[in-house]
Amino acid sequence: SLITSQFAELHQILTEKEQRLLRGIREEEEKIVTTMQKNLQEIQENLYSIQKELSKLQEQTDHEDGMIFLKVRGYTTVWRSESAQSQNDIKGLDKLDAGKMFPTLGESRTR
């Protein structure tokens, strides 16, 4: 009987200790889960912010690429029109009379 009562007492002590340890583990688990949820929320907010910024930069890049294309296209159009004008000027040189344009040249040739 003494052994039975000591066994019951020891069993009670061990059961209480087990319950305290399980409670402590649950509390620690809740703290860890709460911290992890806060960290996850922060990571998701940072990710959203980065994606938003990346989207803005992509729009800027697309816009700038379009502007560069338009500028290059404009320059080539201007260059082509200037080039065409220069070619027309060169073609027209053979029709010019140097003596009329530069009378002193005409006089020196006749002399």
Phi and psi in degrees as a GROMACS rama.xvg file:
@    title "Ramachandran Plot"
@    xaxis  label "Phi"
@    yaxis  label "Psi"
@TYPE xy
-61.7346  -41.0486  LEU-2
-65.0983  -39.936  ILE-3
-65.4655  -42.7179  THR-4
-69.3529  -38.8703  SER-5
-65.951  -39.5014  GLN-6
-63.0102  -44.1429  PHE-7
-63.171  -42.1582  ALA-8
-64.3362  -46.5732  GLU-9
-63.1912  -40.213  LEU-10
-61.3229  -43.6567  HIS-11
-61.8046  -44.8113  GLN-12
-61.6194  -45.8249  ILE-13
-67.0006  -37.4028  LEU-14
-64.2604  -43.6253  THR-15
-64.2087  -42.7098  GLU-16
-63.5247  -42.0444  LYS-17
-59.4058  -44.0184  GLU-18
-63.5303  -41.9368  GLN-19
-62.3749  -44.2908  ARG-20
-64.2628  -42.7094  LEU-21
-63.805  -40.7544  LEU-22
-61.6652  -45.6586  ARG-23
-60.9228  -41.2314  GLY-24
-64.0766  -43.4449  ILE-25
-62.8678  -42.9166  ARG-26
-62.4245  -43.975  GLU-27
-63.7133  -40.9383  GLU-28
-61.0521  -43.5524  GLU-29
-62.0637  -42.078  GLU-30
-61.3436  -45.7083  LYS-31
-64.0188  -44.9824  ILE-32
-63.6312  -42.537  VAL-33
-61.086  -44.6956  THR-34
-62.1622  -43.8124  THR-35
-63.093  -40.2439  MET-36
-65.4482  -40.6056  GLN-37
-63.0856  -44.7119  LYS-38
-62.7601  -42.5412  ASN-39
-62.3627  -43.2816  LEU-40
-60.7907  -43.8035  GLN-41
-63.8194  -42.5135  GLU-42
-62.8595  -42.6547  ILE-43
-64.4507  -39.7782  GLN-44
-64.8066  -42.7181  GLU-45
-63.6051  -42.124  ASN-46
-61.653  -44.4725  LEU-47
-61.2895  -43.776  TYR-48
-62.78  -43.2437  SER-49
-65.2355  -42.2403  ILE-50
-63.5082  -39.5601  GLN-51
-63.8708  -45.819  LYS-52
-64.0996  -41.9028  GLU-53
-61.6572  -39.9176  LEU-54
-63.6238  -42.7232  SER-55
-61.8283  -45.2434  LYS-56
-63.5911  -38.3392  LEU-57
-64.3617  -41.6864  GLN-58
-63.1969  -42.6346  GLU-59
-61.3953  -45.6122  GLN-60
-62.0009  -44.9565  THR-61
-61.0655  -42.3441  ASP-62
-64.9071  -45.667  HIS-63
-65.0574  -40.0953  GLU-64
-60.6554  -41.0258  ASP-65
-64.2816  -40.6783  GLY-66
-67.143  -41.8834  MET-67
-61.6788  -43.5965  ILE-68
-59.4288  -45.0955  PHE-69
-64.9328  -40.4543  LEU-70
-64.5453  -47.4408  LYS-71
-60.9916  -44.0788  VAL-72
-61.6752  -41.0273  ARG-73
-63.8758  -42.7524  GLY-74
-64.5292  -42.6804  TYR-75
-67.3927  -34.115  THR-76
-66.0333  -45.6253  THR-77
-63.0441  -44.9496  VAL-78
-61.4249  -42.2325  TRP-79
-64.2001  -42.2159  ARG-80
-68.6537  -38.5928  SER-81
-66.9651  -39.5614  GLU-82
-63.4089  -43.3933  SER-83
-63.1439  -40.8254  ALA-84
-63.939  -43.563  GLN-85
-61.8066  -41.7261  SER-86
-64.5989  -38.824  GLN-87
-65.3314  -39.7014  ASN-88
-62.7575  -44.0024  ASP-89
-64.3761  -41.9674  ILE-90
-64.2059  -32.4944  LYS-91
-78.8663  -13.5186  GLY-92
-62.8011  -35.5973  LEU-93
-69.5611  -17.2596  ASP-94
-88.8719  -12.3516  LYS-95
-78.7987  146.894  LEU-96
-101.827  108.864  ASP-97
-60.7269  -30.7725  ALA-98
-65.9963  -35.276  GLY-99
-75.1816  -36.0614  LYS-100
-74.4956  -38.0655  MET-101
-128.656  86.8128  PHE-102
-56.5266  -33.2562  PRO-103
-66.6653  -31.5554  THR-104
-68.0542  -39.8808  LEU-105
-63.1488  -38.5674  GLY-106
-68.2458  -39.6237  GLU-107
-69.0525  -27.6914  SER-108
-74.5503  -33.3017  ARG-109
-77.8537  -20.1248  THR-110
